[in-house]
Amino acid sequence: MDRIWKKRHWDDPEVVSAVSGGLAGALTATFICPLDVLKTRLQVQRTASVQYVGITGGLSKILHEEGFRGLYRGLSPTLFALLPNWAVYFTVYERLKVTFTERAAESGRNIPAPTIHMASASAAGVATLVFTNPLWVVKTRLQTQHMGLHMGRRPNGAMYKGTFDALYRIAREEGLAGLYSGLAPSLMGVCHVAIQFPLYEYTKKWMAQRNGPDGRKSDNLSATQLVCASAFSKMVASTATYPHEVVRSHMHVQGSGPFNGLASTCKEIVRHDGFRGLYRGCAANLFQQVPSAALTITSFELIARYIRERAEQR
């Protein structure tokens, strides 16, 4: 085992970020999957045909009708997506943050740290979306196919046997347009991380300063402080940008393509459920996203810290 830590690539911050991000994302996805399934179903159900009511009632209904397996529908594509998603995201984010800071220093420009964090987070978000969007479409459809929804020209009921079957059938029946359905609201959702990560960095800095002169570096923050910083930043960002998730879920189910149907989907949701419909499932989302972000980011920080420390001790 010690030979692993002696390899030079553990000195590369991009490798550390990729491994830490991938492991943290997988751990989080498994932990919060039941709430993710419920949130997606709450998002796409209509007021006229409500099937799931509340968090406790919704989870109980899924467990009663579909068993324990029903709570983990869509976990496979989520893991397939999250492993590269967080690995790429954290790698690109950390690299851009350093690059933008160095170039600002070289040019003599005084660019505020929040601006650098916002630009890094946004660029990293776009980079990961292009790669993982087909898997998010599959995840949504696997999670909602037992609701009896009419999805385009497909009949009602369970249509897909699993992740690869869904990818193959969507690609064959709908082409790239189907695989990239909901890309537009996803791109709009990049502003989510543009809010979350600068706020997270600011909160970490504030906490480090509160720790006194010996704790000014974020590496010295405790696990509890990292959890609080990540949970707070995620709660603010999720609430501010939540409507794009509802629109995206509807477009995933409908298979309307990357950009086609964005305006019509928004109008349809408001027409049927009012503006309140754009926040359907928000409570379940917060119960899912806040601990999810806290677990993911805290795990990333602690895993990366552990890898760096082991590499230095080799």
N, C-alpha and C positions, 0 to 999 in steps of 0.2 A: 504493500500500500504506500509505503514511504517513497518508493521510486516514482510514483505518480506525481508527488509534490515536488520532485527534484527536476522535473522537466521545465525547460525554459519558458514554454508558452504560458505558464501560470503567472509569469511576470507581465504578460500583455493585458492591459486593462480591458480591452475589447473581449478577450476570451473570458475573463472574470465576469464581465457584464452579461455576456451571452449565457454562460452556464448558470449564473445566479438568477437571471431573469427567467430562463426556461424552467428551472426547478421550482421557483416561487410561483410561477403561473400555473403549473400542473398541480401543485399542492392546493392552491386556492380554488381552482376549478372543481376539484373533487369535493372539497368541503362545502361549497355553496351551490352545487348543482341543483338540489331540490328547489331552492328559492328561485333559481334562474328559470327552471321549467315553469313554475307557477307564474312568475312575472311575465313571461312570454305569452302564456295563455290568457292572462288578464288583459294584456295589451291588445290582443286581436279579437276578443269576444265583444259582442255588441250589447248595448243596454237592453234591446228587445229580446235577447236570448242569452241571458246571464247564466253561466254554468258554474262559475267559481266565485265565491263570495268571501272576501277577507283572506288573510294569510293562513290562519289556523284551519278555517273551513275548506279552503282550496287545497291545502296539503292533505287534509283528511280525505277529501273526495278522491284525489289522485291515488292515494294509498289504498283506499277501499276498492276502487274500480280497476286499478291496474297493478296493484301490488307494489312492493319495494322497487321493482325494476322501473315502474313508471316515474318515480322521482328522479331517476338518473337517465332519462331519455335525452339524447343529444350530447352525452358526455364524451363519446368517442370523437366526433368532429370538433368538439370544444378543445379537447386535449391536443388533437392534431393541429388546431389553429393556434392555441395558446402557447404551445412550446416554441414554435418559430416566432409567434407574435411578440411575446415578451422578450425572447432572446434578441430578435431584431430591434425591437423598440428600445430596450435599455441600452443596447450597443450603440445604435444610432444617436440616441439622446445624449449619452455620456460623451461620445466622440464629438458631436456638434457643439455641445456645451463648452468643451475644452477648445475646439477650433475657433469658435466665435469669440471666446474670451482672449485667445492669443492674438487673433487678427485685430481685435479692437485695441489691444495694448500696443501692437506694432504700428498701427496707424495713428496712435496717440488720441484716439477718440474715446470719450468717456461714456460708454454705453451702459445704462443701468443693468444690474444683474437680472431683475425680473424680465426685462426685454429679451435678454439672451436666453433665459430659461423658457420663455414663451415661444420664441422662434425655434428653439431646439425641440421642444415638445411637439409643436405643430408639424414640423418636417418629419419627425420620427413617426408621428401618427399617420401621415399620408403614406409613407413608405410601407408600413405594415398593412394598411388597408388594401392596397393593390394586390398584395400577396395572399391575404387571408379571406377576402370577401366571399369566395365560393363556399368555404367551410362554414361561414356564419349563416349563409343561406340554407345550407344543409341542416345545421343545428336547429334553426327556427322551424323548418318543416318537420323534422323528426319530433320536435317537442310539441307541435300542434296538430299532427296528422290524425290523432285519435279524437279530435274535437268534432269531426264530421264536417269540416269546412269545405267549401267548394273552391278548389285552387285552380284557377284558370279553366282549362278544358279537361282536367283530370277529374275522375269520379271521387265521391266522398270516401272517407275512411282511410285506414293505414295504407299508404302507397309504396313505402320504401322499406326494404328489409334491413338496411343499415347504412353506414356512411358511404361506402364505396358504391353501393347500389344506387343511392341517391345522387351522388356525383355523376355517375354514368348516365342515369336516366335524364337528369336535368340537362346535361351536356347534349345528349342525343335528341331530346324532345324540344328543348328551348334554346340551345346554343349558348354562346357567351353571354347573351342578354339575360338569360335566366340565371346563370352563375353569378352575374354581377348585378342582380336586382338589389335595389336599396343602396347602391354606391353613393348616390347623391346625398341622402340624409346622413350617411356615414361620414362623408367628407365634411358636411356641415358640423358633424359631431366632433371634428378635430378641435373645435373651440373648447370642447370639454377638457382635453388635456392641456390646452393653452391656458385654462383657468386653474386646473388642478395642480400642475407641477410647479409653476411659479409660486403659488400659494403655499405649496408643500415646502419648497426651498426657503421661502421667507419664514415660515413657521419654525423650521429646523434652526435657522439662523437665530431667530428670536429666543428659542429655547436654549441654544448653546450659550448665548450671551447671558441669559438668566442663571446659567450654571456657574457663572463667575469666570475669572481669568484662566482657570485650569480646564475649563470645559468649552472653550470657544469653537472647537472643531466639532463638526457633526458626527465624526467617528466616535466621539465620547458620549453621545446621547444614549440613554438607556433604551431598552426595548419598549418600555411603557411610553416614553416620550416619542419614539418613532411611531408607535401605534396611534397616539393622540394626534400627531401632526398629519399622518396619512389619512386618518378617519375624518378629521375636520376638513381637510382640503377636498376630499372626495365627496363629502356631503354637500358642500357648497357648489361644486362643479356639477354634480349629478342633478341637483334640484334646478339649477339654472338652465341646463341644456336637455332636460329629460324628453320634451316632445319629439325630438329627432329619433329617439329610440322606438317610440310608438309607430311613427310613420315608417321607419325602416322595417319593423316587424311585419307590417301590413304589406309592404312592397316585396319582402322576401316570400311571403305566402302567395301573393298574387303573381309573382314572376313577371313584373312589369318592365324589367330592364333597369339599367343603371340610372337613367335620368327620366325616361318616360314615366309618366304617372305620378310624379312628385306632387304637382299642384292638385291634380284630381284626387289623389289619396288624402291630402290634407283637407280638401273641401268635403270629401265623403265622410271623414271622421267627424268633422265639425257639424255636418248636416245631421248625422245620425245621433251623435252623443253630445253635441255642443263642445265648447272649448274645454270642458272638463274631460272630454274623451282623450285629449292630448296628454293628459296626466293620469290616464288609467294605468293602474299597476305601480304608481310612483312609490307608495308605501312599501310594497314588496321589493321594489328596486332599491330603496334605501336600506332595507333590512339585508339585502343581498350585497349591494355595492360597497357600503361603508365598511363592514367587516372584511369584505373581499379585498378592497384596496389596502386596508390596514394590514391584512395578512400577507398580501402580495409584496407590497413595498417594504414592509418590515422584514419579511423573509429575504427579500433581495438584499437589503442593507446588511443583514446579519450573515447571510451566506457569503456575500462578497467580502465582508470584513474577515470572516473565518478563512476564506481561501487566501487572502492577502497575507494574513498572519502566518498560516502554514507555509506559504511560499517563502516568506522571510526567514523562517526557522529552519529551512532545509539545509 
